[in-house]
Amino acid sequence: MRSDKPTVKEAAVEGRLSEYGGRKRRGTLWRLLANIRFQIPLATLAAALTVLSSLVPVVKPYILKLVIDQNLKTDFPDLNEILWLSLLYFAVVLAGVLCDYFQQLTLAALGQRIMHRMRTTLFAHIQSMNMTFFDQNSSGRLLTRINSDVESLSDLFSGIIVQFIKDILLIVELMAAMLILDREIALWAFLCIPVVAAITVLYRHLSRKNFIKLKSTLSHLNGFLAENITGMKMVQIYCREKTKNDEYRAVGKEYFRLGMVELTLNSLSNPLLTMLSRLSVAYILMIFGPRVFGGSVLIGTLYAFVEYIQQLFNPISNLAEQFTSIQSALISGDRIYDILDKKDTLEDLETGRELTGFTGRIEFRNVWFAYTGENWVLKDVSFTVEPGERIAFVGSTGSGKTTIISLLARFYEIQRGQILLDGVDIREFNLSSLRRAVAVVQQDVFLFTGDINYNIRLNEEDISDADIRRAIRTVSAEDFVNSLPDGTETHVAERGAEFSAGQRQLIAFARAVAARPAVLVLDEATASIDTETEAALSRAMEQVSAEHTTLTIAHRLSTIVGYDQICVLDHGRIVERGNHAELLALGGVYAEMYELSLADERKLAEQGETRGAGPR
């Protein structure tokens, strides 16, 4: 048999995000800058303030040059002119301060608005991914890209780009002013620029290589933290705290080493450029200082050049630092666009016809499915469930029970065969309406931070308070909810940690019933509930089944004795099918499983009696 499913290697690439390895994608900077088009007024204001602010360092030395050469150098200075030039100097300084202040406010607003839009877009895109994407990528890796990488872009839009443009403008303006004042001195001053450029290029190369490693290590560190915090119970149960601490210390030590290299490179940049600045001033004074006495060079002009040279190195030094920040932003941008460009695992929730008037009839017709390659999880599976019927799936771990549920909700696409709802191929319906028609209660219940109302409603406006109360009664959760201090408004901590597994399960049952689905799926949902609650819930489910088609993955076989159909799976195939009595009469796999289940229950009961008959 041949499958259209990609090979194992191809499937892994399909869903998995790439770790940035140093290959910069074309156009990343332009794609990032394109976000500015959504904030044109703020961007225009920031650009205007940048141009005005960049002129201030050029104008100030020239005003001082006029004061020195036209007044202080003469025997009869014009006090009036000195006063006006002083006022002009003050006005220029004040204008520069105001421009810088409003520029910072404008850039902060611009950066925050762009970041908000980017975070929202990224989160919405991730929510539209299918299960293959989440199977291939850890939560820690995704959190790093949403939080850390987006935050790296915040500085880019809040100042780096504008400051980068401002520094380039300032360099051009300072060089133009120097050429206008004295071309010979200017050309001598420009001799330092190739040296500065060489240092900047070398610094950028070394910093880029180190920063790529630093970013990758941070992603690993965040992934390790997220995974271990989620699995802390397992760590403590198996006393692996020391082992995990050692692992974390090893990763953290590498991150510390790379961080120190980054700090060392950053620390060397400014001193080197400052030293070059001072040397440039020294040789300009050494060459042209004596000419002041000969009158070929005005003292005010020489003073202006000293100021211009010192100011020329400030933007050059800033550019060297900004290369690191821009590099960080580009790497983060690549990692963000790695997600946004991933279309192969993107779900289209709205394409297709609306699933309306669904009666609950389900048919699997010769279904074959594999997660990767041709490692078939389901092999030629066929069964039919009529509206209102209850069907259970039993079998050993890995036999394909849970996969059937995932395929019904189209978390994955089958390779062969058909899944039909009321006789129509499931692929013809849009995913939104399909998943609204199917409610799943899993063994591992996930509760969101909020209250019980929120966890049952999940922001669905069509579910009223009366619907919530009805659902709670239906699943026999009234006693539990009424015992809480604030009833349905009781706060729920992250993942429902304050509740027992059985209590979380009851909330999940109520959530499913409140949604009024046509199909109710129970994925070993009673495994965490005590026997008394399970019996009450089973009675409630019998009433609910009149309105729902019910599919159950059973752990306790005693809970499915009254079901209309029971399918026994083994290595992806249905090997037996019938009701409880028919399968017992058959004397096959199910009968053996049921006998083992009864033996386990008798053993547990005997253990309970033994403990109760101890010495008084």
N, C-alpha and C positions, 0 to 999 in steps of 0.2 A: 504494500500500500504506500501511496505517496501522499504527503501532506503539503499544503501551501504554507504551513507554519514555518517561520525561519528556523535555522539551526540554533543550537544552544548558544553558540558564540554570538550569532546575529541578534538573538532575542535579548541577550544581556546588554548589547550596545543600544538596542532600540529604546529601552526604558531608562538606562542609567545615564546620569549626568557625567560629563567628563571632568576630571580634575585638571585645572589649568596647568599646563606644562611649559608655558613660556612662549607659545606661538600666538601672537596677537592677531586677532581677526581684523580684516580690513573694514574700515569705516566705523569702528566702535566709537571713536571720538565724535564723529559726525552724527551718529545715531543718538549719542548722549546729548549733544548740543541741540538736536532737533526738538528735544523736550521744551526748549525755551519758547518755541512758537506758541505754546499754550499760555504764555505769560508775556505777550508783546509789550504792553504798557510799562510794566515793571522793568523789563529788560532794556527798553529804550531809555527810561529814566536813569538806570544804572550806567548805561553807556555814556550818556551826556555828562553825568557827574564824574565819570572816569576821565574823560577828555579834559574837563576843567581842572580836576585835581592834578593831572599829570603836568599841567602848565606851570603850576606854582613853583616847583623846584628849579625850573628854568628861568623864571622871571626874577626871583629873589636875588640871586648873585648879580644879575645884570643891573638891578636897581642900586645895589651896593657899589658896583663898578662906576656908575654915574656919580654917586656921592663922592667917591675917592678921587676919580680923575678930573671931575669938573669943579670940585669945591675944596676938598681937604688938601689937595695938592697945591692949590693956588694960595697966594698971599692974601687975597681979598675974597674969601668964600661968600657965596650968595646964601645968606641965612634963610631967606624966603624959599629958595629952591630946595635947600636941605630939609626945611619943614615939610614941604609938599612931597618930597621923595620919601621922607620918613612916614608920613601919613599913607602914602601909596604902598609902602612896604608893609605897614600894619594891615591895610585893607586886603592885600594879597594873602598874608598869613591867615587872617580871619576867614577869608573866602575859602582857603584850603582846608581849614579846620571844619567849616560848615559842610563843604563838599564831602570830606571824608566821613563825617558823622551821618549825613543823610545817605551816603553810599552804603555804609554798613547796614543801616536799617532796611534799605531797599533790597540789598543782596540777601539779608537774612530772610525777609519775606519771600523773595524769589526762590531761594533754596528750599525753604520749608514747603512751599506749595508744590514745587516739582517733586520733592521727596514723597509727599503725601500721595500724589497721583501715581508715582512709580510703585510705591508699596501696595496701593490698592489694586493696581493693574497686575502686579506680580502675584498677589494673594488670589485674585480672581482666576488667574491663569492656572495656578497650582490646583485650585479647587476643581478645575475642569479636566484634570488629568485622570486617566483610568487607573485601575488597580495595578497594572504592570509597572507603571511609573513608581508607585509607592512601594511595590515589592522590591524594586531595584535600588531605591534611594532611602537612606536613613533619615529620620526626623532631624538629627543633629546637623546633617549636611544641608538640609533645606532651611533650617533655622539660621545657620550661618549666612546663607545667601540672602535671606529676607531681611535679617537684622544687620549683621556686620557689613555685608557688601553694600547694601543700600545706604547705610550710615557713612561709608567711605565716599559715596557720591555726594553726600550732603555738603561736605567741604568744597567739592568741585564747583557746585552751583552757588554756594554761599560766599565765594570769594576768590577761589583759585583762578578760575577762568578770567574774571574781570581783572584781578591783580596781575595775571600773566600778560593780558593785553595792555594794562596800564604800564607795566615795566618795559614792554617793548616800545610803546609810545614814548616813554620817558627817555629810553636809550637813544632813540632816533632824534627826539627833540634836543637832548643834551649835545649829541654829536653835531647836529645842525648849528646850534648856538655857538659851539666851539669853532667850527669852520668859519662862521660869519665874523667872529671876533678876531681870530688870527689863525690863518690856515697852517702856517709852519708849526706853531705850538700844538695845534690840534693833531697834525699828522704824527708828531713825536708822541703825543699822549695815546694815540691809537695803537702804538706798537704793543701795548700790553694785551690787546683784545685777543690775538691768536693764542697766547698763553692761557688766558682765562677760558677760551673756548675749548682748548685741549683738556684742561682740568675738568671742565663741566662734562664733556663727553665721557671721559674715563670714570668720573663719579657716577654718572647716569648708568653706565654699563654695569659697574659693580653693584650699585644699589638695586638695579632691576633684578639681577640674578638672585640676590639675597632676599628681596621682597617677595618674589614668587614662592620661594621655599617657606618664607615666614607665613604667607597667606595659606598655603597648603597645610602647614602644621597647625595653624589656628583652626582650620576646618576639622582636622582630625581631633584636636583637643575638644572642640565643642561637641562633635559627634560622640566622643568617648563619655563626656559629662552627661549628655542627654540620655544615652543608652543606660548608663549606670544608675542615674537617678531614677529612671523609670523601673529598672530592675533591682532596686535597692533591697527589696524583700528577699530575692534570691541570693544576693550577696551576703546578707546577714544570716540567712538560714544555713548556708554552706560555709559560714565563717571565712569568707574570702576578702575581708576588709584589707588585710595587709597586702595580699596579692594585688588587689585593685589599686591600692595606694602606690605600690611599687610601679605598676604599669603607668599610672597617671604621672608619677614623678619622672619617669623616663621621657614621656612625651613632653611634659612641662619643662624638663631640663633642655631639650632640643629647642623648644620655643624660646626659652631664656637665652640660649646661646645665639640664636639668630637675631633676637631682639637687641642683644648687646652689639652684634656686628652692625646692625642698622644704626644704633646710637653712635657708634664709633665713626661710621661714615658721615653721619650728619654733623658730628662735632668737628670733624676735620675740615669740612667745607668752608665755614665762615672764617676761621683763623687764616687759612690759605689765601682766601680772597682779600681779607683785610691786610695781610702782609703785602700782597701785590699792589693794593691801593696805596699804601704808604711808600713803597718803593717807587711807584710811578710819580707820586708827588715829589719825592726826593730828587729824582733825576730831572724832572721839569724845572725845579728850583735851581738845581746845579747848573743846568745848561742856560736857562733864560734869566736867572736872577741877576747876574752881572750886567745884562743888557739894560736893566732898569736905570742904572747909573749913566749909561750912554744915551739914554732917551729913546732907544729904538723899540723898547717895550714899556707900555704904561703900567704903573704899579697896580692900578685898579683892574687892568686886564689880567695881569698875572694872578691877582687875588681871585678873580672870577674863575680862572682856569683851575686853581687849587680846589675851589668849591665844586666845580663841575666834575673834576676827576674823582673826588671823593663820592659825589652823588652818583657818578656813572657806575661805580662798583656796587652800590646798594641794590639797584634793580638786577644787575648781573648775578649778585649773590642770591637774591630772591628767586631768580629763574632757576638756579641750581637746586634750591630747596623745593621749588614748585614742580620740578621734573619728578621728584619722588612722589609728591602728592598726586600729580597727574598720572604717574605710573600706577599708583595704588588704585586710582579711580578707573583707569582703563582695564586693569585686571579684574576689579570688581564688576565693571560693566560687562566684560566678557562672560563672567560667571553668571550674571543676571540674564544676559541675552542667551546664554546656554539653555536656560529654562524657557524664556519667552519664544525662542526659535524652535523649541521641541514640539513638533506637530504630530509626530507618529503616535504619540500616546495621548493625544488630546481628544476628549469626548465632545461630540456634538449633541447637546441635550435637546435641541428643538427640531432638528430635521426629522421628517417622517410624519405619519398621521397620528392624530390624537387617539389615545386608547379610551374610548367612552363606552359605557354600557357593558363593561366586561362582566360576564356571568361567573367566571372563575374556572372555566374548563381549560385544563392544561394538558398538552400532549408533547412528550419527547419522542421523536421519531428517528431511530438509528443515529443517535448522537455520538460523535467522536470528539474528544477534546484532549489537548496536551498544553501544558504551560510553556514548555520549550521543546522544539524539534518534534520528534515522534515518540517522546516518552509519554505514551497515552495514559491519562488518568481515568478517562471514561472510554469504554469500547463498545460501540454499537448498542447504546442504552435506549430502550423504548419502554414507555408506560403512558397511561392516560389517567387523569384524575377528573372526575365529573364535578360540576358545581356543588359545593356544600360537602363534598366527601373529605375524609381524613385519610392521609396516606403517610406512612412512616418508612424511614430508611434506616436499616441497621447493617452493621458489618464492622470489621476490624479497622483499626487506625490505618488511614491511607487507602481505604477501599474506594473513595470517591464521593462520600456522602455530602460533605460540605461543598464540594465543587458543583454539585447539582444545584444547590441554592445560589451560588455565585453566578451560574449561567442563567438562571431564571431572572435575576435582576440585571443581567447583561453587564456584570463587572468585567467579564471576559467574553470574547467572541469564539463560537465553536468553529472547528475546522470542517466538519462534515455533519450531514444530517439537518434536522429542523427542530425548532422548538415552536410550538403553535399555541396561541391563546385564542380560544373560541374559533379555532380553525384557521387563524391568520398567522403567518410567520412573524415571530417576535421582532425581527429586524426591520419590519415595516413601520413599527411604532416609534415615536420619539421617546427618548430616555426619560424625560421629565414625567410624562403621564404614565409610563410603564412603572417607574419606581414608586410613584404615588399609589399605584394599585397593589403593590407588594410591600408588606411590613415584615421586617425580620427581627426576631428576638434572639440574641446570641447568648452563649454561655458566659463569655467575657463581656460584661456590660460596661459601656462607656457612658459616664454622666458628666455633664458640663458644669462649670462653676456658675452658680445662680441659685434658684430655688426649685422646689419640686414642680411648681406650675410651669416654669420655663423648660424644665427637662422633659415634661410630657408634651407641651405645646410646641417647643422648638421654633418659636416665632411664627407659627402657622396661624394667621389671623382667623381662618375659618373654624378653628377649634375654640369653642367657648368655654367658660368656666363650668357650665352645666355638663358639657361633654367630658371635661376632665373628671368631674365628680362621678359621672356615670361610669367612666373607664375604671376608676379606682374601686368602685363597688363591684364591677364586673370581675375584676381580677382578685377579689377578696383582700384588698389592701387597706380597707377602711380602718381596721384596728391599728395597723402600723402607722398610718398617716395621722390618725386622731391622737395617738400617743406622743406625737412630736409637739414641741412647745408652740410652734407657729403654724401647725397644720401643713397645708400645701405651700405656704410661704416660708417654710423652714429653709434656711440656707444650706446649699449643697457645696461642699468643698471640692477641690480638684479631684476628678475621677470618682467622686462619691466616697472618699476615704473614710468618712465618719459613719457610714452605714455598713451593715454586714452584706455578704455576697447575696444572701437571700432577699434582703430589703432592696438592694440595687436591682435584682431581678424583677421584683414586683413593680418597681417604677418603670422598668423597660417593657413589661407586659402592658401596663396602663398606657404607655406611650404608643404602643402598637395598636391597641384597641381604639384609642381616641382618634387615630388617623382614619378609621373606618375603611380599611383596605379590602379589596376583593379576595386577596390571598394572604393568609397568615402563615409565616414560616417560623418554626421553632427549632433553632439549632442547638440541641442539647440544653434547652433553656431551663429545664427543671433540675439540672444536676446540682445546683448550689442551694436548692430549697429543701427545708426539712420535710419529713414525711407528712406531717399534719397540714402544712401550708400547701404542699403538693397535691394532696387529696382535695382540698378546698378549691385549688386552682384548676384541677382537672374537671371538677363539677362545673366550674364557671366556663371553662373552655368548651364543654359540651353544649352549653347554651349559645356561646359565641359562634360555634361551628355552623349553626343554622344560617348564619349570614356570611360565613367565610369558607373558602376552600382552605384546608389546613394541611401543610406539609411539615413533618417533624423528623428531625434527626434524633433518634432515641438512644439514650444511654441506659436508662432503667427500662427493661422490657415490660415490666408490670404496668407502665404508664400507657402502653399502646395496645393493650389486650382488646379493647373495644373498637379499634380502628378498622375502617373499611378495607384498606389494603396495607400490606407490609411487604416492602421490597428488601431482599437480602443481597447486599453487594459484596463481591469478592474480587479484588484486583481489577476494579473498574467495570465489572460485568454484573448484571442482575442474574443471580444463579437460582433464586427462588422468589415466588410472588404469590400472595394470597392473603386471606385473613388469618387471625391467630389460630383458630381451630383447624383450618385447612393445612397450615404449615406444621402444626403439631402432628396431625395425622400423617403428613408426608414423612416425618421422621428423619429429616435431613439436617442441614446446617442450622436452621432456625431452632428446631427442636433441641439440638444440642446446646445452643446458646441459651435457650430458655431454662433448661435444666441447670446449667452452670449459674445462671442468674438466681434461680430459686435457692440453690445450694449456698450461694453467697449471702442471701437474705436470711436463711435459717442460721447460718453461722454467726451473723451479726446479732440476731435475736438471742441466740444461746449465750453469746458473750455478755449481752445486756442483762440477761437473767442471772448469770454467774456473778456479775458485779453487784446486782441487787440482793443476792442471797448471802452476802458476806457476813462475818460475825457482827453481832449487835452489841 
